[in-house]
Amino acid sequence: MIQTQTSIRVRYAETDKMGLVYHGNYLTWFEAARVEMLDIIGYPYKQLEEEGFFLPVLEINVRYRRPAFFDDRLSVRVTIKEKPLVKIHCDYEVLRHDELLATGWSRHGFINPQGEPVRPPRPLIDLMGSHFA
């Protein structure tokens, strides 16, 4: 299993007229956590793209439990429970301290520049595989 955590500080621009974080921003935070997770494990997303691999979103889901507000300090936890083959599944939790604000998941497919499904690069498979002993 791979699990990392990313810190987010809610910006004023991320809130709506009601003073709550606009729902679409959670997807941006999920992406930030995924990108940082790849950095943390040692295979940055930019490197994937430079090598000709892309990870478009195939499906995504969010469940909102409690609102977040301007200037909240949040943590976005991303977890990968299964070693990826052609697809990768990520689970997310958005927390304000120990309070769970939202959960979600996303599924991504590895593709080449022509948009064809491919397996991830062998070094990434090996690197991720080391977390699934």
Helices and strands as residue ranges (DSSP letters): E 2-9, G 12-14, H 25-41, H 45-50, E 57-64, E 73-80, E 87-96, E 99-109, H 122-129
